Amino acid sequence: MRVTVVGTGYVGLVTGACLAETGHHVICVDNNEAKVASLNAGRIPIYEPGLEQIVRRNNDAGRLIFTTEVDNSVKQAQIIFIAVGTPALPTGESDLRYVGAVAKTIGEHLDSSYRVVVNKSTVPIGSGDWVRMLILEGAKEAILSAVPAGGVETVCAPVTPNFDVVSNPEFLKEGSAVWDTFNPDRIVVGSDSAQAIEIMRQLYTPIIERRFAEDPKAGEVPFVVTDLSSAEMIKYAANAFLATKISFINEVANICERVGADVSQVAYGIGLDQRIGQRFLQAGLGWGGSCFPKDVSALVHTANDYGYDCRLLKAVIETNRLQRTRVIEKLQQELKVLKGKTIGLLGLTFKPDTDDMRDAPALSLIEYLNKLGARVKAFDPIVSASGIREGLSHVIVETDAYRLAETCDALVLVTEWKEFRNLDYEKMAQLVNRPLLIDARNFLDRQLLTKAGFWYVGMGR
Ligand SMILES: NC(=O)c1ccc[n+]([C@@H]2O[C@H](COP(=O)([O-])OP(=O)(O)OC[C@H]3O[C@@H](n4cnc5c(N)ncnc54)[C@H](O)[C@@H]3O)[C@@H](O)[C@H]2O)c1
């Protein structure tokens, strides 16, 4: 099938590349010229394991191309994905200007051939109808602008765009996005058009049948067909639930600290209950990243628009905000005055195996520590090597963990990169000013660290 994906970020690029891998012909469009130039030169603008090979293979095979030109890309496609960003506004609601701009542009270039416009961006409930309206507006404006000034309308026969809008929320996780795309837990498609649903089913058939999955015999991927609003809601409800699970275990961790229990043991014990499960029960510094913070806030905001006060989700957000300050409290308990102290952060990205620092807990720590007069250094396996320093003007980014350790009064493990388990902590203990390590993810081995000479402080233990 011929597919166009507008927006070539974490979601758009992975979706486009994986659909090309399954045999479709994909055009990835982005209005960021530097990004498109970089992709055309064979450089992947994001860090995502496994993506580079897939992009290269399909680009070489001519099934995956990159361009800044929307018009031709829309005209050539049967299916058009919208996969642009929907960041949060300061009020908490979603900033839909990129989705809106793309919808209008699509409308300007549609003709009478039938197409499916797929909203993959995470958008507030009701946005599917709004996208449909903008596409129609774009089409109307294109017709009007095609009529010559003072001309007769019959010069340009009005073309009624023939399309359906589908909501197809994305559930991939940065760091395992390619794997997630080929091994999804479900594919959700929301629309009231049987024709559009059938086209989406055909598009995803290789994935539904697990032809590219790790375990091809695992049975078909559930293909969930629903209405537009329910599909949009499924995405928000999923992220809100996962964020709630993390805030819940962080709250339990804070109680554990006070009563002398160990949250890791507690999480294991409750996670064995199949109704609860083990995943997303790691106490630590809290959630961050490009999705949870903005999606939970957007859901609270949408509910508020409809007169409903989300007390639980507001508490989830507040618990998460406070969790980041717990690390500062621990540093203050151990070091007392932080002014003039040097704090070293192990990790900057919001989670391992990504270069994404959007709303990363590390950024809050840097801000708090700077306010308190501490000097902040950091080492992150990807950020340090990438040379990217956007938003990092108040932190010294070191080139390796041992240089980071030099002169530090405390180390804080912020991101659970696997390689941090294999560092030579005995050597690091010799390099630091004071051998204090706050393990803000409960990721390291307390005994090993203690043996290496560190004073180890975890979360909720
Ligand atoms: N990142 C994730 O892990 C993830 C997971 C699930 C869902 N989502 C959702 O998917 C959407 C995209 O997220 P992302 O992380 O890929 O965003 P991103 O910021 O990485 O990428 C968005 C891309 O869209 C491009 N763009 C913006 N306006 C454009 C326009 N008018 N024409 C063409 N290109 C345009 C930008 O240049 C950018 O490359 C968001 O709604 C997000 O909430 C993201």
The ligand as an SDF file (V2000), in Angstrom:
LIG
                    3D

 44 48  0  0  0  0  0  0  0  0999 V2000
    7.6160    9.7090   21.6300 N   0  0  0  0  0  0  0  0  0  0  0  0
    6.8810    8.7060   22.0660 C   0  0  0  0  0  0  0  0  0  0  0  0
    7.3710    7.8090   22.7510 O   0  0  0  0  0  0  0  0  0  0  0  0
    5.4130    8.6240   21.7440 C   0  0  0  0  0  0  0  0  0  0  0  0
    4.7100    7.4370   22.0080 C   0  0  0  0  0  0  0  0  0  0  0  0
    3.3470    7.3680   21.6970 C   0  0  0  0  0  0  0  0  0  0  0  0
    2.7030    8.4860   21.1660 C   0  0  0  0  0  0  0  0  0  0  0  0
    3.4170    9.6360   20.9400 N   0  0  0  0  0  0  0  0  0  0  0  0
    2.7020   10.7830   20.3410 C   0  0  0  0  0  0  0  0  0  0  0  0
    3.0680   10.8630   18.9640 O   0  0  0  0  0  0  0  0  0  0  0  0
    3.1330   12.2280   18.5450 C   0  0  0  0  0  0  0  0  0  0  0  0
    4.5080   12.5090   17.9740 C   0  0  0  0  0  0  0  0  0  0  0  0
    5.4520   12.3770   19.0250 O   0  0  0  0  0  0  0  0  0  0  0  0
    7.0260   12.3600   18.7340 P   0  0  0  0  0  0  0  0  0  0  0  0
    7.6720   12.0600   20.0250 O   0  0  0  0  0  0  0  0  0  0  0  0
    7.2880   11.5280   17.5500 O   0  0  0  0  0  0  0  0  0  0  0  0
    7.2500   13.9050   18.3460 O   0  0  0  0  0  0  0  0  0  0  0  0
    8.5780   14.5440   17.7640 P   0  0  0  0  0  0  0  0  0  0  0  0
    8.6100   15.9280   18.3070 O   0  0  0  0  0  0  0  0  0  0  0  0
    9.7440   13.6510   17.9710 O   0  0  0  0  0  0  0  0  0  0  0  0
    8.3070   14.5930   16.1830 O   0  0  0  0  0  0  0  0  0  0  0  0
    7.3580   15.4260   15.5880 C   0  0  0  0  0  0  0  0  0  0  0  0
    7.8660   15.7500   14.1900 C   0  0  0  0  0  0  0  0  0  0  0  0
    6.8480   16.4500   13.4830 O   0  0  0  0  0  0  0  0  0  0  0  0
    7.4620   17.4190   12.6730 C   0  0  0  0  0  0  0  0  0  0  0  0
    6.4760   18.4290   12.2740 N   0  0  0  0  0  0  0  0  0  0  0  0
    5.8760   19.3890   13.0420 C   0  0  0  0  0  0  0  0  0  0  0  0
    5.0290   20.1170   12.2760 N   0  0  0  0  0  0  0  0  0  0  0  0
    5.0800   19.6180   11.0240 C   0  0  0  0  0  0  0  0  0  0  0  0
    4.4370   19.9480    9.8060 C   0  0  0  0  0  0  0  0  0  0  0  0
    3.5600   20.9490    9.7310 N   0  0  0  0  0  0  0  0  0  0  0  0
    4.7320   19.2320    8.7010 N   0  0  0  0  0  0  0  0  0  0  0  0
    5.6200   18.2120    8.7570 C   0  0  0  0  0  0  0  0  0  0  0  0
    6.2670   17.8480    9.8890 N   0  0  0  0  0  0  0  0  0  0  0  0
    5.9990   18.5450   11.0180 C   0  0  0  0  0  0  0  0  0  0  0  0
    8.5960   17.9440   13.5350 C   0  0  0  0  0  0  0  0  0  0  0  0
    9.5910   18.6030   12.7690 O   0  0  0  0  0  0  0  0  0  0  0  0
    9.1000   16.6530   14.1750 C   0  0  0  0  0  0  0  0  0  0  0  0
   10.1290   16.0660   13.4190 O   0  0  0  0  0  0  0  0  0  0  0  0
    2.7820   13.0480   19.7830 C   0  0  0  0  0  0  0  0  0  0  0  0
    1.4120   13.3500   19.7650 O   0  0  0  0  0  0  0  0  0  0  0  0
    3.0850   12.1130   20.9370 C   0  0  0  0  0  0  0  0  0  0  0  0
    2.3300   12.3890   22.0810 O   0  0  0  0  0  0  0  0  0  0  0  0
    4.7380    9.7280   21.1930 C   0  0  0  0  0  0  0  0  0  0  0  0
  1  2  1  0
  2  3  2  0
  2  4  1  0
  4  5  1  0
  4 44  2  0
  5  6  2  0
  6  7  1  0
  7  8  2  0
  8  9  1  0
  8 44  1  0
  9 10  1  0
  9 42  1  0
 10 11  1  0
 11 12  1  0
 11 40  1  0
 12 13  1  0
 13 14  1  0
 14 15  2  0
 14 16  1  0
 14 17  1  0
 17 18  1  0
 18 19  2  0
 18 20  1  0
 18 21  1  0
 21 22  1  0
 22 23  1  0
 23 24  1  0
 23 38  1  0
 24 25  1  0
 25 26  1  0
 25 36  1  0
 26 27  1  0
 26 35  1  0
 27 28  2  0
 28 29  1  0
 29 30  1  0
 29 35  2  0
 30 31  1  0
 30 32  2  0
 32 33  1  0
 33 34  2  0
 34 35  1  0
 36 37  1  0
 36 38  1  0
 38 39  1  0
 40 41  1  0
 40 42  1  0
 42 43  1  0
M  CHG  2   8   1  16  -1
M  END
$$$$
